[in-house]
Amino acid sequence: MRALSVVVLSLSFGASVADADAKKSVAPTGGCPPAVIMSASRGFPGAKLTACKPAKGDGTDQFEVKVTRKTGGAIEVHFARDGKLLQIEETIAVAKLPGAVAKAFTAKYPKAKVNRAEKQTITDQGVFFEIAFKVDGKSKEATFAAAGAFVAEQ
C-alpha cells in the first residue's frame, strides 16, 4: 500500500512539474483553451509556443499554434478545442520534396517557378506536400499526396 502511495504521489508531482514547465514555455496564447496549450507543450517538449489563435479548418473550430523547436525550426500545429492534434505544417526546402511529388508537380506545371514547399501531416489522413508557385504571373498553391498524386489547387 505504501509503495502504491509513493507511486501515485510521484506521478502527481511529475504531472504538476510537467504542467508548470509547459506553462513557462508559452508565449502569447490569446484565447487558446488550456487543453490546446498543454497538448502543444507536451507534444513538442522544450519548444517555445510563440502564438496561438483560433482558426477555421474543414468547417471546424481549430486553434493554430506557432511553435519554435529547440533546433530553431518553426512549425505550425493545428489542434481541436479539446487538445487533439489535427495537423502539423512545416516549411521544407524544395529540394527535400519526395521524388514522386517533384515529378508530378513538374509534369502538371512545367512552366511554374516554385516559391516554397510545405510538408503537412494530417491526423488520420497522412502526409501531403503543398507547393506555392507562380505561373503566367499568377500565384498559386498545389497539394500533392506523398506518393505524388495531385490533390488540389488554390
N, C-alpha and C positions, 0 to 999 in steps of 0.2 A: 504494500500500500504506500509506504514511504517513497519507494522508487518511482511509483506512478505519479505521486505528487510532485516530485522533483522534475520529472519529465514534462508534466503539464506546466509547471512554473517556468521551466526553461523555454518551452515553446511559446508561452505567453510573452515572456520577456523578449525573446528573439523577435516575435512579431512586432512588439512595441518599438524595439530598436530599428527594425526594418522600416516601419511606418514613419518614424521620426526622420530617418535618413532619407526616405523618399520625399518627405515634405521639404527638406532642405534643398533638394535638387530642383525644386520647382521655381520657375521664374514667373512672368506674367501669365496667369492661367485664366483670366476673365471669369466667366461664369461656368467653368467646367465642373461637372459633378466630381465628388471625391473618388468615386469608383473609377473614373477615367484617369484621374491623376495617379491613383495608386497602381492601376494596370500599366500605365506608361512607365512609371518609375520601376516597377518590378520587372517589366518586360525588357527594359534596357538599363540594367544596373550600371551605375557610375556615369550615366549620360546626364546631360542637363536639359531639362524641359524649358525651351525658350519662349513658347507661345502655345496658347490653347484657345480655340474659338469654335462656336457652333457652326455647323455646315449641313448642307443637304446632299445626300448621295443616294442614287437609286430610289428616290422617293421616301427615304427615311431620314430621321434626325440623327446626325452624327456629330462627333467632335474631332476636329483636326488639330493634332498636336505636333508641333515642330520640336524635334529632338536633335541635339548635337552630341554625337558619340564622343567617348574619351579620345578616340583617334582623330577627332576633328571633323569627321564626315557628318553632314546634316541629312536627316531624313524627315519625311512627313508621315505620320501614322494616324489612321482613322479608327475611332472607337465608337461603339454604340453607347448610349447613356449608361447602361449597366456595366461598362468597362470591357465588354467583349471586343477583342481585336477584329477589325474588319479588313484593313488594308494597310500595306506599307509601300510607300513610294520613295524611290531612291534614284537620284541622278547618277548616270553612269557615263563613262567615256564611250563615244560612238564605236570605237574600235573594240569595245567589250561586248557588243551585241552578238548574240549567238549567230553562227554562220547561216543557219536556216532563215533567221529573221532578216539579216542583212541582204541575203539573196532575194527573198520575197519582196523586200522593200524596193530594191534596185529594179526588179522586174516590173513592179507596179508603177513606180515613179522614176523612170530613167533620167529625167532632166532635173530632179529635185536636188536642192542644196540643204543638207541636214544641219540644223542648228543645235539640237541637243537630243539626248536619249534618256529614257527613264525606265527603270525596272519597277513593275508593280506586282506585288504579291498579294493576291486577294484570297481571303479565307474561304475555304470550300470551293474555290474555282481554279486556283493555280497561279502560274506566273505569266505575265504579259509584258510586252515592251511597247512603250509609247514613244514615237519619234516625231519631233517637231521639225518642220522643214518649210522651205519656200520653193514654190514652183510657179512660173509665169507671173512673178511679182506678188503672189498671194501666200500668206502664211497659213499653214495647215498642220494638223496632227493626225497621225495614223497609228492604230494599235494593232499589234500582231501577237498571236499566241507564241509561246516559247518554241514550238515546233515549226513556226513560220507561217501559219495560217492567218490570213487577213481577218481582222475582227471589225474594225470601224474606222471611219474618217470624220474628223471635225474641221 
